[in-house]
């Protein structure tokens, strides 16, 4: 069975990191959980736009 998640490394702007850290804390999520959530929501809207 394939793992459900995979590790990646990305480089982000410092201001983006700060905003994500703040928002993830407010939402009681880890940084990576929050990034994953935001990316999923973005991808969902992008795929809905192309229908």
N, CA, C and O of each residue as an XYZ file, in Angstrom:
204
protein
N       0.847     -1.190      0.000
C       0.000      0.000      0.000
C       0.890      1.251      0.000
O       1.863      1.332      0.750
N       0.543      2.216     -0.850
C       1.313      3.444     -0.938
C       1.054      4.327      0.281
O      -0.056      4.337      0.815
N       2.063      5.059      0.720
C       1.813      6.009      1.819
C       0.856      7.102      1.362
O       0.846      7.489      0.193
N       0.064      7.585      2.288
C      -0.918      8.610      1.955
C      -0.298      9.995      1.800
O      -0.890     10.894      1.204
N       0.895     10.147      2.343
C       1.569     11.439      2.266
C       3.010     11.223      1.854
O       3.575     10.142      2.020
N       3.586     12.280      1.312
C       4.969     12.237      0.890
C       5.632     13.535      1.337
O       4.986     14.583      1.369
N       6.897     13.474      1.676
C       7.617     14.669      2.110
C       8.158     15.416      0.907
O       8.641     14.822     -0.057
N       8.066     16.735      0.990
C       8.629     17.605     -0.034
C       9.305     18.787      0.653
O       9.006     19.113      1.802
N      10.197     19.403     -0.053
C      10.825     20.636      0.435
C      10.457     21.757     -0.520
O      10.542     21.604     -1.738
N      10.053     22.871      0.039
C       9.731     24.036     -0.780
C      10.354     25.271     -0.142
O      10.633     25.289      1.057
N      10.563     26.278     -0.934
C      11.079     27.549     -0.449
C       9.948     28.561     -0.544
O       9.342     28.748     -1.600
N       9.677     29.212      0.588
C       8.592     30.186      0.657
C       9.138     31.535      1.093
O      10.169     31.620      1.760
N       8.436     32.579      0.708
C       8.781     33.921      1.177
C       8.553     33.987      2.684
O       7.649     33.348      3.223
N       9.384     34.768      3.343
C       9.319     34.885      4.802
C       7.944     35.380      5.250
O       7.406     34.887      6.241
N       7.375     36.345      4.537
C       6.067     36.869      4.936
C       4.976     35.807      4.799
O       4.038     35.778      5.596
N       5.091     34.941      3.802
C       4.114     33.861      3.630
C       4.240     32.873      4.795
O       3.231     32.431      5.344
N       5.448     32.534      5.163
C       5.686     31.624      6.287
C       5.077     32.196      7.563
O       4.414     31.479      8.312
N       5.296     33.459      7.807
C       4.763     34.093      9.017
C       3.236     34.053      9.037
O       2.627     33.770     10.069
N       2.631     34.336      7.900
C       1.164     34.321      7.834
C       0.619     32.914      8.042
O      -0.362     32.722      8.761
N       1.251     31.943      7.418
C       0.787     30.562      7.570
C       0.963     30.093      9.008
O       0.084     29.426      9.553
N       2.073     30.430      9.616
C       2.290     30.056     11.023
C       1.197     30.633     11.913
O       0.649     29.940     12.770
N       0.889     31.896     11.703
C      -0.140     32.548     12.512
C      -1.507     31.904     12.285
O      -2.217     31.594     13.242
N      -1.870     31.705     11.035
C      -3.179     31.125     10.721
C      -3.283     29.675     11.196
O      -4.339     29.249     11.664
N      -2.209     28.930     11.078
C      -2.247     27.535     11.518
C      -2.411     27.453     13.034
O      -3.119     26.579     13.534
N      -1.766     28.350     13.760
C      -1.924     28.374     15.210
C      -3.356     28.740     15.593
O      -3.932     28.148     16.507
N      -3.918     29.706     14.899
C      -5.298     30.117     15.176
C      -6.276     28.980     14.891
O      -7.316     28.869     15.540
N      -5.941     28.148     13.930
C      -6.804     27.029     13.536
C      -6.424     25.736     14.262
O      -7.004     24.680     14.007
N      -5.457     25.827     15.160
C      -4.980     24.688     15.954
C      -4.532     23.526     15.053
O      -4.906     22.373     15.269
N      -3.725     23.860     14.044
C      -3.173     22.866     13.125
C      -1.670     23.074     13.039
O      -1.153     24.143     13.363
N      -0.990     22.047     12.601
C       0.440     22.200     12.345
C       0.622     23.007     11.065
O      -0.310     23.169     10.278
N       1.816     23.499     10.877
C       2.147     24.262      9.675
C       1.858     23.432      8.426
O       1.198     23.908      7.502
N       2.346     22.207      8.396
C       2.160     21.361      7.212
C       0.695     20.993      6.993
O       0.240     20.919      5.851
N      -0.045     20.761      8.075
C      -1.478     20.477      7.921
C      -2.189     21.669      7.299
O      -3.055     21.511      6.438
N      -1.816     22.856      7.742
C      -2.476     24.048      7.226
C      -2.135     24.287      5.757
O      -3.007     24.624      4.956
N      -0.869     24.112      5.412
C      -0.465     24.264      4.007
C      -1.219     23.261      3.141
O      -1.712     23.610      2.068
N      -1.308     22.031      3.600
C      -2.022     20.990      2.871
C      -3.496     21.373      2.677
O      -4.043     21.220      1.585
N      -4.118     21.861      3.723
C      -5.514     22.277      3.659
C      -5.712     23.410      2.646
O      -6.620     23.358      1.816
N      -4.874     24.412      2.721
C      -4.986     25.559      1.815
C      -4.778     25.125      0.368
O      -5.510     25.561     -0.521
N      -3.797     24.278      0.129
C      -3.551     23.803     -1.236
C      -4.712     22.959     -1.759
O      -5.086     23.079     -2.926
N      -5.278     22.118     -0.918
C      -6.439     21.326     -1.341
C      -7.608     22.227     -1.726
O      -8.262     22.001     -2.745
N      -7.870     23.249     -0.910
C      -8.962     24.169     -1.207
C      -8.705     24.914     -2.513
O      -9.613     25.092     -3.324
N      -7.467     25.344     -2.707
C      -7.117     26.045     -3.940
C      -7.303     25.140     -5.158
O      -7.893     25.553     -6.156
N      -6.809     23.926     -5.075
C      -6.927     22.989     -6.192
C      -8.383     22.653     -6.492
O      -8.759     22.480     -7.652
N      -9.190     22.563     -5.460
C     -10.611     22.289     -5.652
C     -11.279     23.423     -6.442
O     -12.050     23.173     -7.368
N     -10.980     24.647     -6.071
C     -11.580     25.777     -6.791
C     -11.062     25.862     -8.224
O     -11.811     26.215     -9.135
N      -9.797     25.543     -8.426
C      -9.238     25.569     -9.782
C      -9.876     24.517    -10.676
O     -10.159     24.786    -11.844
N     -10.102     23.331    -10.147
C     -10.714     22.272    -10.962
C     -12.187     22.581    -11.208
O     -12.716     22.233    -12.263
N     -12.859     23.229    -10.255
C     -14.255     23.609    -10.458
C     -14.368     24.714    -11.498
O     -15.343     24.763    -12.247
N     -13.378     25.601    -11.551
C     -13.374     26.694    -12.531
C     -13.233     26.164    -13.954
O     -13.723     26.788    -14.896
N     -12.579     25.036    -14.120
C     -12.315     24.479    -15.455
C     -13.427     23.564    -15.961
O     -13.299     22.980    -17.037
N     -14.480     23.435    -15.227
C     -15.584     22.571    -15.664
C     -16.537     23.310    -16.539
O     -17.525     22.737    -16.997
